[in-house]
Structure formats: C-alpha cells, structure tokens
C-alpha cells in the first residue's frame, strides 16, 4: 500500500481577503489553484503565445529596441553637430531634439517590422498547421520583402533574404541557448 504522504498534492493557496487587516474568524473562504488555469486542454498543452500576445510582444520589443538605438544614434549626432561657441543649454537642446527625433523614427520603423512579422508568423502557422522553424524563416522573408516592397523588386528581394536569414539565425540561436545553456 502506498504511503499517502508521498502522493502528489494539489497545489493551492488559500484566499483570505481579510488576512493581516482584520481579526475575523473566517479562515478559509476559497481554495485557489496556483497553476495557470485554461479553458480548454489544448491551451494547456501548447507552449506558445497566442497570436495576439505575439503581436503585442514583437511590436513592443521592436518599438522599444528601435527607440533606444535611435535615441543613442541621434544623441551622438547631436553631440557631433555642436558648433564652437554654442552654449551648454543650446548643445543639450540639440542632443535631446536629435535623440528624440531619431528615436521615434527608428522605434516606429522597427515596431512596424515587428507587427508585420507577428502577423505573418501567425498566418504561416495557421496555413501550414504546424509550429516549426520554417514558419519563422518564411515570416522573416515575407516581412523583409513587404517592408521594402515600395522601393522596388530588387530591394524587396534583398530585404526578404536578409529577413529570412535573420529570423533563421534568431530561431537557431534560441534553440542553441535552450540546449546548451543551463537555466
């Protein structure tokens, strides 16, 4: 006969709204689970963000990284554009204006790239019915091509190839980190 203490217990936490605030003799109002709750079992089995979460994640990361890089580049340009005889206040104003303008431009551009990538990756996953490396590579290829399509077919093809290679390298790097870096 198995030892009852060795059985896996359900991990729950007790919900007590008055804990630490009032001395009310109610000890247990609800037992709430500590693990994530899902409506369908398929959601629990999936180890992937939904398309809406992907959209927010890629767009937000793209905008934030573009804004930081653009602000740094613009600030350096503002520093180098200083003329002899400028006051400290004028130099600081030039650096802040240049950093803000370039940061907004880079942030918006990379945010749009993230938005297109997230949409194409989710679309590829729906279309192909599988979640694998090829979806990300095709989404990167399509993102680069769509982003540079207005500049002509040659520019779109080059940007698509760069986007596909970048997405493939990112996914391969993620897999290598998962496999070789202990967490």
Order of alpha helices (4+ residues) and beta strands (2+ residues): beta-beta-alpha-alpha-alpha-alpha-alpha
